[in-house]
């Protein structure tokens, strides 16, 4: 009886006239420098702006007809429609002419459609414009090996990768092949030739695309995400044979990234995986977005690991891998930095407040010691420590 009532209600809702305008909402998102548009039945359209979820003013609560209609307007590919019908979730891209492209995920929750649209600007910003550390430009100049961008969803990994690919494109005559799900930033050929392949549209899977990519004469290979042993093994093999490979992985720091790559392999294959990674890894950039001091933006704070002889030994030895953070903290000569060191630089430059830095620091107490040893003495810093009823630690000697 209950199921029949629920079906009847859903059918009635589907007959309701929808007044929600998707394109207007997406334009509002972009105009307000938002990153995501959330559409969920029972809630008004929500935008994520500088990290916070905010409803679009004047919009009504969405009903089932709204999200069903929006999905029908956006999802025109018949195969993707069949995928959604079969699996109740699907990834695809959507473009709004002269506004932006969007990475879209649609899924069912409690029997209704929910949609999340991530804005991907047409403009690709440079490493300098993004205020990323200069070492990222140095990594983009590597001829071979593997570079990993890590961080949680929404940490700006795709934007940083696009900046690195764009730098290669504008400065080198290379053949760049990207394998993405879906394609996000669109690249135009400059000095390089770029082929962008989308999973489901241009190839069946990451694994299938990677098995054939070496026959396509690539110099640089971008893999949207490391998802399984086959993808990781093929990427490492490509790096071993003289290609530059860039990819992402969902981890929060460099040491965890190394362990996650190794964990893709079965126990009997992990020793070989460590050797392959130690021989090919050029760098790991672990990124987080931090609110700026003006409260109307965010800036990337990047932990950076670069390959050195000591790092190579630590990757090879499971007992030492956990000590990588100490090497990163001491590796400033090579362009390495911990997240908290990057955070301190933003505080010293006046781009991030001390209050925010203490809230998001990996190790808040150690961050206070870092502030003290760096010689930072200001009224605002003293006030923060006083508000927490803690004395500012004495500055380290020497």
C-alpha positions in Angstrom: 0.0 0.0 0.0 2.8 2.4 1.0 4.8 1.8 -2.2 1.7 2.5 -4.3 1.1 5.8 -2.5 4.8 6.9 -2.9 4.7 6.1 -6.7 1.5 8.1 -7.1 2.9 11.1 -5.3 6.1 10.9 -7.5 4.0 10.7 -10.6 1.9 13.7 -9.5 5.0 15.7 -8.8 6.4 14.9 -12.3 3.3 16.5 -13.8 3.9 19.8 -11.9 5.0 22.7 -14.0 8.7 23.5 -13.4 9.8 27.1 -13.2 13.5 26.5 -12.3 15.9 27.9 -14.9 19.2 26.0 -14.9 21.2 28.4 -17.0 20.2 31.4 -14.9 21.4 29.5 -11.8 24.7 28.6 -13.4 25.3 32.2 -14.5 24.6 33.3 -10.9 27.1 30.7 -9.7 29.9 31.9 -12.0 29.1 35.6 -11.4 29.5 35.1 -7.7 32.7 33.1 -8.0 31.1 29.9 -6.8 32.5 26.5 -7.3 29.4 24.2 -7.2 25.7 24.3 -7.8 23.6 21.8 -5.7 20.1 20.8 -6.8 18.1 18.7 -4.4 14.4 18.0 -4.1 13.0 19.7 -0.9 15.7 22.4 -0.8 16.3 25.6 -2.8 19.2 25.6 -5.3 22.4 26.0 -3.3 25.8 27.4 -4.4 29.1 26.8 -2.8 30.9 30.2 -2.7 34.4 30.3 -1.2 33.7 27.1 0.7 30.3 27.9 2.1 26.9 26.6 0.9 24.5 29.5 0.2 21.0 29.4 -1.2 20.3 31.4 -4.4 18.1 34.4 -3.4 14.5 34.3 -4.6 14.6 30.6 -5.7 11.8 28.3 -4.5 12.3 24.9 -3.0 12.9 22.4 -5.8 10.3 19.6 -6.6 10.9 16.3 -8.3 9.9 17.7 -11.7 12.6 20.4 -11.4 15.5 18.1 -11.1 14.1 15.5 -13.5 13.6 18.2 -16.1 17.1 19.7 -15.5 18.7 16.3 -15.9 16.8 15.8 -19.2 18.0 19.2 -20.5 21.6 18.5 -19.6 22.0 14.8 -20.4 21.6 14.5 -24.1 24.0 11.5 -24.7 21.9 8.4 -25.1 24.6 6.1 -23.6 24.9 8.3 -20.5 21.1 8.2 -20.2 21.2 4.4 -20.2 24.0 4.5 -17.6 21.9 6.6 -15.3 18.8 4.4 -15.8 20.9 1.3 -15.0 23.1 2.7 -12.2 21.2 5.6 -10.8 24.2 7.9 -11.0 26.3 9.3 -13.9 29.2 11.8 -14.6 29.1 14.0 -17.6 30.1 17.6 -18.7 27.9 20.5 -19.6 28.8 23.8 -21.3 27.2 27.2 -21.1 28.4 29.3 -24.1 30.7 32.1 -23.1 30.1 31.4 -19.4 31.9 28.2 -18.3 31.9 24.4 -18.6 30.7 22.2 -15.8 31.5 18.8 -14.4 28.2 17.3 -13.5 27.3 14.3 -11.2 23.7 13.3 -11.1 22.4 10.6 -8.7 19.3 9.4 -7.0 18.6 9.9 -3.3 15.4 8.7 -1.7 13.9 8.1 -5.2 14.5 11.6 -6.6 17.2 13.1 -8.7 20.0 15.3 -7.2 22.6 17.1 -9.2 25.9 18.7 -8.5 27.6 21.0 -11.1 31.2 21.9 -10.6 32.2 25.1 -12.5 35.2 24.8 -14.8 36.2 28.2 -16.2 37.1 28.5 -19.8 40.2 30.6 -18.8 43.2 28.6 -17.6 45.2 30.6 -15.0 48.9 30.3 -14.8 50.9 29.0 -11.8 51.7 32.6 -11.0 48.1 33.9 -11.2 47.0 31.1 -8.9 49.7 32.1 -6.4 51.1 28.6 -6.3 54.7 27.9 -5.2 57.3 28.3 -8.0 58.4 24.7 -7.5 55.2 23.7 -9.3 56.5 25.4 -12.5 59.8 23.5 -12.0 57.9 20.2 -11.8 56.1 21.0 -15.0 59.4 21.3 -16.7 60.4 17.7 -15.9 61.0 15.6 -19.0 60.0 12.2 -17.5 58.7 10.6 -14.4 55.4 10.9 -12.5 54.0 13.9 -10.6 51.0 13.5 -8.3 48.5 16.1 -7.3 46.6 15.2 -4.1 43.9 16.6 -1.9 40.2 16.2 -1.1 37.4 16.9 -3.5 37.2 20.6 -4.2 40.8 21.4 -3.2 41.8 22.7 -6.6 43.7 19.8 -8.0 42.2 20.1 -11.5 43.0 23.8 -11.6 46.6 23.2 -10.7 47.0 20.4 -13.2 45.5 22.6 -15.9 48.0 25.3 -15.1 50.8 22.8 -15.4 49.6 21.4 -18.7 49.1 24.9 -20.0 52.7 25.8 -19.1 54.0 22.8 -21.0 51.7 23.7 -23.9 53.0 27.2 -24.2 56.7 26.5 -23.7 57.4 23.1 -25.3 56.6 21.3 -28.5 55.2 18.1 -27.0 52.4 15.7 -27.7 50.1 15.7 -24.6 47.4 13.1 -24.2 44.8 13.5 -21.4 42.5 10.8 -20.2 39.7 12.3 -18.1 36.3 11.4 -16.6 34.9 13.8 -17.7 37.0 16.3 -19.6 37.2 19.5 -17.5 39.5 22.3 -18.8 39.6 22.6 -22.6 43.1 23.2 -23.9 43.9 24.8 -27.3 47.1 23.8 -29.1 49.9 26.4 -28.7 53.4 25.0 -29.1 52.2 21.5 -28.1 49.6 19.2 -29.7 46.9 18.1 -27.2 44.5 15.2 -27.5 41.9 15.1 -24.7 39.9 11.8 -24.3 36.8 11.4 -22.2 35.9 8.1 -20.5 32.6 6.9 -21.9 32.7 9.3 -24.8 36.1 8.6 -26.5 37.2 5.4 -24.6 35.6 2.8 -22.5 37.8 3.1 -19.4 41.0 4.4 -18.0 42.6 1.0 -18.3 41.7 0.6 -21.9 42.9 4.1 -22.8 46.2 3.5 -21.0 46.8 0.2 -22.6 46.9 2.0 -26.0 48.3 5.4 -25.1 51.9 4.5 -25.6 51.1 3.7 -29.2 50.0 7.3 -29.7 53.5 8.8 -29.4 52.9 10.8 -26.3 55.4 13.0 -24.4 53.1 13.9 -21.6 50.2 11.8 -20.3 47.6 13.2 -17.9 45.4 10.7 -16.1 42.4 12.2 -14.4 42.5 10.0 -11.4 44.5 6.9 -10.1 41.7 4.5 -9.4 43.0 0.9 -9.4 46.1 -1.3 -9.7 46.0 -1.5 -13.5 45.9 2.3 -13.8 48.7 2.8 -11.3 50.9 0.1 -12.8 50.5 1.4 -16.4 51.2 5.0 -15.2 54.4 3.9 -13.5 55.4 1.8 -16.5 54.9 4.8 -18.8 57.0 7.0 -16.5 59.7 4.3 -16.5 59.9 4.4 -20.3 60.6 8.1 -20.5 57.2 9.8 -20.4 56.0 12.5 -18.1 52.9 11.4 -16.3 50.6 13.7 -14.2 47.7 12.4 -12.2 45.6 12.9 -9.0 44.8 10.9 -6.0 42.5 11.5 -3.1 44.9 11.8 -0.1 45.7 14.6 2.3 49.5 14.6 2.3 52.6 13.2 0.6 53.3 10.4 2.9 49.8 9.1 2.7 50.0 9.4 -1.1 53.0 7.1 -1.3 51.3 4.5 0.9 48.0 4.7 -1.1 49.9 4.1 -4.4 51.6 1.0 -2.8 48.3 -0.2 -1.3 46.8 -0.5 -4.8 49.1 -3.6 -5.3 48.7 -7.0 -3.6 51.2 -7.8 -0.8 53.4 -9.9 -3.1 53.7 -7.0 -5.6 54.3 -4.1 -3.2 58.1 -4.4 -3.1 58.2 -4.0 -6.9 55.7 -1.2 -6.7 58.0 0.6 -4.2 60.9 0.2 -6.6 58.9 1.5 -9.5 57.6 4.5 -7.5 61.0 5.3 -6.1 62.5 5.2 -9.6 59.9 7.4 -11.3 58.4 9.8 -8.8 59.4 13.4 -9.3 57.1 15.1 -6.9 53.9 15.1 -4.9 51.8 18.3 -4.4 49.2 18.0 -1.7 46.8 21.0 -1.9 44.1 22.6 0.3 42.2 25.8 -0.2 42.2 28.2 2.7 40.0 31.3 3.2 41.7 34.6 2.5 42.0 37.3 5.1 39.4 39.5 3.3 36.8 36.7 3.6 35.8 36.7 0.0 38.2 34.2 -1.5 40.4 31.2 -1.0 44.1 30.5 -1.7 45.9 27.2 -2.2 48.3 26.1 0.5 50.5 23.3 -0.9 52.6 20.7 0.8 55.4 19.8 -1.7 57.6 16.6 -1.8 60.4 16.4 -4.3 62.5 13.4 -5.1 65.9 13.3 -3.5 68.2 10.4 -2.6 66.9 10.4 0.9 63.3 10.4 -0.2 64.0 7.5 -2.6 65.4 5.5 0.3 62.4 6.2 2.4 60.0 5.1 -0.3 61.9 1.9 -0.7 61.9 1.1 3.0 58.3 0.7 4.5 59.7 1.4 8.0 60.9 4.8 6.9 58.1 6.0 4.7 56.3 7.5 7.7 59.2 9.8 8.3 58.7 11.7 5.0 57.0 14.7 6.7 60.3 15.4 8.6 62.2 15.3 5.3 59.7 17.7 3.7 60.0 20.1 6.6 63.8 20.2 6.2 63.8 20.3 2.4 63.4 23.9 1.7 66.5 24.0 -0.5 64.8 21.7 -2.9 61.5 23.6 -2.9 59.8 21.3 -0.4 57.5 22.6 2.3 54.9 21.2 4.7 51.3 22.4 4.7 51.9 24.4 7.9 55.0 26.0 6.4 53.0 27.0 3.3 50.3 28.4 5.7 52.9 30.4 7.6 54.1 32.0 4.3 50.5 33.1 3.6 50.1 34.5 7.1 53.4 36.4 6.7 52.3 37.8 3.3 49.0 39.0 4.8 46.9 36.8 2.7 45.6 34.5 5.5 44.7 35.6 9.0 46.4 34.0 12.1 43.0 32.9 13.4 42.2 31.0 10.1 45.7 29.5 10.1 45.4 28.2 13.6 42.0 26.7 12.7 43.2 24.8 9.6 46.8 24.0 10.5 47.7 20.3 10.4 49.4 20.6 13.9 48.1 23.8 15.6 50.6 23.6 18.5 53.5 23.0 16.2 52.3 25.9 14.0 52.5 28.2 17.0 56.1 27.1 17.5 56.7 27.7 13.8 55.4 31.2 14.1 57.6 31.9 17.1 60.7 30.4 15.5 60.0 32.5 12.4 60.2 35.7 14.5 56.7 36.8 13.8 55.8 39.3 16.5 52.7 41.5 15.9 49.7 42.8 17.8 47.4 40.5 15.9 49.5 37.5 16.6 49.8 38.3 20.3 46.0 38.9 20.5 45.3 35.5 19.0 47.4 33.7 21.6 46.0 35.8 24.4 42.5 35.0 23.3 43.4 31.3 23.6 44.9 31.9 27.1 48.2 30.7 25.9 51.5 32.6 26.0 53.3 33.0 22.6 56.1 30.5 22.7 59.6 31.9 23.0 61.4 32.3 19.6 63.9 29.6 18.9 67.6 30.6 19.1 69.7 30.6 16.0 
